[in-house]
Amino acid sequence: MREAAFVKQNKDKWQRFESALQNNAILSPGELSVLYLEVTDHLSYAQTFYPGSNTFHYLNGLSSRAHQKIYRNKKEPKSRFITFFTEEFPREFYRYQKQLLLAFLVFVLFVAAGSFSASSDGAFVRSILGDAYVNMTLENIANDDPMAVYKKMGEMEMFLGITINNVRVALMAFVFGIFAGLGTLYIIMQNAIMLGSFQYFFYEKGLLWESVRTIWIHGTIEISVIIVAACAGLVVGKGILFPGTYSRLTSFVNGIKAGLKIVISTIPFFVIAGFLEGFVTRQTQMPDWLAILIITGSLALILFYYVYYPIYLNRKPPNVPTNRI
C-alpha cells in the first residue's frame, strides 16, 4: 500500500485518538488499550514499509503519548498478576519470536557441536562434565542404575536447589545480554555443549533411550525456558545494537524492561521443572508410556505458551467498544 493511501485510510482514527489524548477525554483503561494497540500496529507497519517517513515519526510520537497516559492513569486491578501471564506478556512476546528462534537455533548448533566433539575426543566429556561426575555415573552404570544421580539428594532439597540454580542461569543469560548479546550467546554455548556431550556419553554406553526417557522428564521444560531466558538476553542486545529511531539509551532501557518481563515469565516453568526433577525424575521404574506422556505434555505446554498463544492473541481481533470516543 502506498504511504498516501495508508494515511488516508487511517488518519481520521489517528486524529480522533490524538484529540482524545490532548483533551483528556474520559476513556476507560480498556478503551485506551484497544486504541493504543491499533496505533502500535500501524506504527509497526509504517516502520516496515515507510521507515524514517513523517508518518512513522508521527505514529511513534502518538504511541509514546498514549503509552504514558495509559500507564500513568491506569489503576492496577487485583488480578494484574494473572493478566500479566495470560494477556500482557504473551501479547508482547509476539514481537520477540525472531530472537526466540535465534536462541533455539544457536542452542541446537552447539548441542551438535558438543556431541561431535565428544565423539571425536575421548577426553572431551570429562573436560566438560568433570571427572567426579563421569566416575560416579560409570559406577552407577556398573551397579545397573545409571540414573541413580537423581536419587542422591532428598526430594525437597533437590527441588529447591535445582529451581534456584535454574533461575540463576536464566538471570545470567538475561544480564549478559548487556554485552551486545554476546554474553548471552556464551551462556547458550556453555549449556548446549554440556547437554550434547552428556547425551553422547550415554549413547556411547548404549543407554541413550534410558537417559532420554529419564532426563527429559524435567529437561524438556528446563532447557526450553533457558532458551527463552536467552531470548531475553538477545532482546537486550538488540536494544543496544539496533536502537532504531530511539536514542541508544532509551532503546537499551526498553530492551531491559522487555527482557525482564521475559525472565519473569520463566519462573513458574522453572518451578515446574524443579518439581519434576526433585519428585518425578527419580522414579526411574516408571513405564515408558508415562515418561513419554510427561515429556510430550511438557513440550506441548512450552510451544503453546511461547509460540502458539502469542500468535493467537495478536491475530485475534480486539473487542472494540462501540462508544469508545
WOFEN-V234286 format. One record per residue. N is the residue number from 1. PHI is phi in whole degrees, 0 to 359 (999 if undefined). Layout:
N|PHI / N|PHI
This chain:
1|999 / 2|293 / 3|300 / 4|298 / 5|293 / 6|297 / 7|294 / 8|298 / 9|291 / 10|241 / 11|296 / 12|299 / 13|295 / 14|296 / 15|292 / 16|297 / 17|294 / 18|297 / 19|296 / 20|297 / 21|290 / 22|292 / 23|266 / 24|53 / 25|303 / 26|279 / 27|236 / 28|289 / 29|305 / 30|295 / 31|296 / 32|299 / 33|297 / 34|297 / 35|296 / 36|299 / 37|296 / 38|296 / 39|296 / 40|292 / 41|297 / 42|294 / 43|298 / 44|299 / 45|297 / 46|295 / 47|296 / 48|284 / 49|256 / 50|228 / 51|297 / 52|80 / 53|280 / 54|297 / 55|299 / 56|298 / 57|295 / 58|296 / 59|292 / 60|297 / 61|292 / 62|296 / 63|293 / 64|295 / 65|294 / 66|295 / 67|300 / 68|297 / 69|294 / 70|297 / 71|273 / 72|276 / 73|259 / 74|286 / 75|276 / 76|284 / 77|286 / 78|295 / 79|272 / 80|304 / 81|301 / 82|288 / 83|293 / 84|301 / 85|281 / 86|266 / 87|231 / 88|299 / 89|293 / 90|300 / 91|296 / 92|286 / 93|294 / 94|306 / 95|292 / 96|247 / 97|295 / 98|294 / 99|294 / 100|296 / 101|297 / 102|297 / 103|300 / 104|295 / 105|295 / 106|296 / 107|299 / 108|299 / 109|301 / 110|280 / 111|297 / 112|298 / 113|296 / 114|295 / 115|296 / 116|296 / 117|296 / 118|295 / 119|286 / 120|268 / 121|224 / 122|298 / 123|271 / 124|295 / 125|300 / 126|294 / 127|291 / 128|269 / 129|269 / 130|94 / 131|297 / 132|299 / 133|292 / 134|297 / 135|296 / 136|297 / 137|293 / 138|298 / 139|294 / 140|295 / 141|296 / 142|298 / 143|272 / 144|63 / 145|216 / 146|298 / 147|260 / 148|296 / 149|302 / 150|280 / 151|247 / 152|288 / 153|263 / 154|294 / 155|299 / 156|293 / 157|298 / 158|292 / 159|304 / 160|291 / 161|297 / 162|293 / 163|299 / 164|297 / 165|295 / 166|294 / 167|296 / 168|298 / 169|297 / 170|298 / 171|295 / 172|296 / 173|299 / 174|288 / 175|296 / 176|291 / 177|296 / 178|294 / 179|270 / 180|57 / 181|86 / 182|291 / 183|297 / 184|296 / 185|298 / 186|294 / 187|297 / 188|301 / 189|301 / 190|304 / 191|292 / 192|290 / 193|297 / 194|298 / 195|296 / 196|297 / 197|290 / 198|298 / 199|292 / 200|294 / 201|303 / 202|287 / 203|298 / 204|298 / 205|271 / 206|75 / 207|236 / 208|300 / 209|296 / 210|300 / 211|288 / 212|297 / 213|294 / 214|265 / 215|293 / 216|280 / 217|300 / 218|260 / 219|291 / 220|301 / 221|285 / 222|300 / 223|292 / 224|299 / 225|281 / 226|294 / 227|295 / 228|297 / 229|296 / 230|296 / 231|303 / 232|300 / 233|296 / 234|290 / 235|297 / 236|297 / 237|299 / 238|296 / 239|298 / 240|282 / 241|279 / 242|231 / 243|287 / 244|65 / 245|273 / 246|275 / 247|293 / 248|298 / 249|293 / 250|297 / 251|297 / 252|296 / 253|297 / 254|298 / 255|296 / 256|298 / 257|298 / 258|295 / 259|296 / 260|296 / 261|299 / 262|297 / 263|296 / 264|301 / 265|296 / 266|279 / 267|301 / 268|301 / 269|289 / 270|294 / 271|296 / 272|298 / 273|298 / 274|296 / 275|297 / 276|298 / 277|291 / 278|283 / 279|245 / 280|249 / 281|304 / 282|294 / 283|278 / 284|292 / 285|274 / 286|296 / 287|296 / 288|302 / 289|298 / 290|288 / 291|298 / 292|296 / 293|298 / 294|294 / 295|295 / 296|292 / 297|296 / 298|295 / 299|296 / 300|298 / 301|298 / 302|295 / 303|296 / 304|296 / 305|286 / 306|261 / 307|239 / 308|292 / 309|297 / 310|300 / 311|295 / 312|300 / 313|296 / 314|278 / 315|267 / 316|288 / 317|294 / 318|292 / 319|278 / 320|276 / 321|297 / 322|287 / 323|245 / 324|282 / 325|228
